[in-house]
C-alpha cells in the first residue's frame, strides 16, 4: 500500500509542480510522477533535517517541503529531458 500512496502523492505533487513552473514542460506524465515521488522524498529528508517529525494532524511544513522538492526536481528534470531529447516536438 505504501507504493500506491507514493505514486498518488508523486502524481499530485508532480502536476502541481508543473503548474507552478513557468512555461511549458516537455516531460511526459510518467516522468512527472517519478519526479514528484523523488521530490517528495527530497522534501521529507529536508523536513527531517530541520527537525520536523511526525506531528498530530496535518504536517503542513513537511508538505510544503515536499512541494518545494517536487518543483526543484521537476524543473531540473525537465531541463535534463530537453537537453537529452534535443527539444523535439511531439507529432
N, C-alpha and C positions, 0 to 999 in steps of 0.2 A: 504494500500500500504506500510505502514511502516513495517509491519511484513514480507512482501515479501522481502524487502531490507535487513532486519535483517537476514533472512535465507540465502540470497545470500552472504552477507558480511561474515556471520558466516561460510559458506561453504568455501569461498575463503581463509579467514584467518586461518581456521582450517587446510585446506590442506597445506597451506604454512608453518604453524607451524609444521605440521608433517614432512614436507620436511627438515626443519631446525634442528629439534631434531635428535640427533644421534641414530642409531639403528632402530629396527622395533617396531612400536607401535601396541598394541593389541586391541585398542578400535575400535568399528565399526564406519562406516561413519556417522550414525545418531548422535552418541555421539560426533564425531568430530565437526559436525555442531553446536551442543548445546554448546560445549566448546569454539568454535570460537565466537559464539554470546556472551557468558559470558566474554571472553577475550576482545571483542570489547567494551562491557560495562565498564569493568575494565579500559581499555585504555582511553576511553572517560572521565571517572571520574578522572583519574590521570592527564590527559591533562588539565582538568578544574581546578584542584587543583593548578597546576603550573602557571595558568593564560592564557592558550591558549584557546581563544574563537573563534567563527566563524570569519574567515578571508575571504578576497576576493581571489578567486581562489581555489587552492587545499590546504587543510590543511595537509601538509606533516608531521608536528610534531604530530598531532593527529593520523594520520595513522600509524606512527612509534610506538606510544604508544599502539595503538590497536593491532598491530602485536606482540609487546612485551608481552602484556597481554594475547594474544592467545597462545603464546609459553609457558608462565608460566602455564596457565590453562590446556592446552593440556598435558604438561609434568606431572603436578600433578595429573590430571585426569587419565592419563594412568597408573601411579603408583598405584592409588587407585583401578582402574579397575582390574589390575593384582592381587592385594592383595585380592580383594573380590572374584574374579573368580578362584583363585588358579592357575593361569598361565596355564589354559587348552588350548590345541592346537585345532584349527579348524579342522574338519574332511574333 
